[in-house]
Amino acid sequence: MFILFSRKQKLLVFFLPQLPAGNLQLTLYQYKTCPFCSKVRAFLDYHGLPYEIVEVNPIMRKEIKFSSYRKVPILLADAGSPLQLNDSSVIISAIKTYLISKRNSLEEIVSFYPPMKTVTEQGKEVLEYGNKYWLMLDEKETKRVYPVKEVRVEEMQWRKWADDWLVHLISPNVYRTPKEALASFDYIVREGKFGTVEGFFAKYLGAIAMFFISKRLKKRHHLRDDVREDLYEAVDKWVKAIGKNRLFMGGSQPNLADLAVYGVLRVMEGLEAFDDMMVHTKIQPWYQRMEEAIQRAAA
Amino acid sequence: MFILFSRKQKLLVFFLPQLPAGNLQLTLYQYKTCPFCSKVRAFLDYHGLPYEIVEVNPIMRKEIKFSSYRKVPILLADAGSPLQLNDSSVIISAIKTYLISKRNSLEEIVSFYPPMKTVTEQGKEVLEYGNKYWLMLDEKETKRVYPVKEVRVEEMQWRKWADDWLVHLISPNVYRTPKEALASFDYIVREGKFGTVEGFFAKYLGAIAMFFISKRLKKRHHLRDDVREDLYEAVDKWVKAIGKNRLFMGGSQPNLADLAVYGVLRVMEGLEAFDDMMVHTKIQPWYQRMEEAIQRAAA
């Protein structure tokens, strides 16, 4: 819920989407520490949408046995009839479209983001969702949501950047050294859903495995020897893109790119990589504004 | 131009896009035998849009020196001010949107398909265009163009299939044997823009090089040992998707998926792979209907 603090904020309330008065029941299947899940939570929280969380056990994953799509996040949405939404960016684009425009049912909106099988350069079959960074708005709605036209494309590009580039910097950074890998897994096991014995093994074996896997990821994504440098560079590039004349990329309020970048970076909170990032980049003022904006919205 | 032959076809004329009365000057930079260029020509011809062709010399490419985007096709469109459109599917989606809906300028429409830098799994930087299979229509236009709602997503999926899968079957098939490779290059040099000496060398060196490169492509895309089998399978899958109750995927008229598949397959005309495909698959009746539809439209 949005609370009015000042005269200035009274104006801002008009730009917030209408809240559907309890007519949208949401259940999020997630791993708490996964950046894609964190992105969805940041989005839902900021829009004041209540949702149930089902924490998925990452070893057995029996909580999502009902689904042929085997990744998290999955969002079950019930706006009359139950509907399964897959892929974090599809979830965000579809729900955002639904909040802005009541012309179509959520089911219809989701059908505008079709899964499309495709084959990567190396012949791996993958699922890609069409239009996934595009809100399905008519002209009037577009003018309302994007009074500055260029921001629509900018938002799209940075959302994709968050998914395709920024997320890949997380693992190499939080598993950089054996000590960091152990701290990360301690955090993952504490926050995630693990049995007691499972958790013990996951912590130590997971830390060892991810330490080595993260070296492979580092190589695959052509990161520098000191992966922090890539993280700092990415984060400062983001800050520079916002520039000095905007509080957020969305202007006076976060847009979907702000929420995506925040959601991804947030999973490092409490870890060495996060503290280093705060010290060595210019992200802090924006990051703090994001925290406040989400707290206000969820209050 | 569309010519009325019968009463039945009189009805169909309403579904054809309005032809802009000469207010859209188009110049296509192409290699004649490239499938992506052929796709664009099939689209422009079917829609009765006149255009100039600039055949690009594939060795020096000085005809597209003006452009920082270094691939063909490139379409220069002048609907008041000159505008460069890159990527065959963006060209097709943007021009099609423009033909249906006069709400936005072509420049605005093109901005809805933004280039987005992304990094592939192997760390290669590539340019991807957002929304590239999506027509930017409002509700009324959507209902007019897609009276059967499901066809919109179907069209999108098969257009992507043509770009991501079908095109990859062409090279391995037309350079399958040394003899076929030579015949293909004879055709490419004859149809393309080459100097005399250049053409001679291109033909023999090109044939040898592509014979070997096509083996690598075959491996990369996990094709079968006999690449014809993959071609036959793909083509029959397409025919099956249309089914028995439609002349085209678009119903009684080709849609953008029909034009894409036709455009890709057409580059094999006159080569052994094409004749084999006609004999060993069920494509012929549809292919012939496509030829006729385009001939009628361009007449």
Interface residues (C-beta under 8 A of the other chain):
Chain A: R103 S111 F112 P114 M116 T118 V119 T120 E121 Q122 G123 K124 G130 N131 Y133 W134 D138 E139 K149 V153 M156 Q157 K160 W161 D164 W165 H168 R220 H221 H222
Chain B: R103 S111 F112 P114 M116 K117 T118 V119 T120 E121 Q122 G123 K124 G130 N131 Y133 W134 D138 E139 K149 V153 M156 Q157 K160 W161 D164 W165 H168 R220 H221 H222
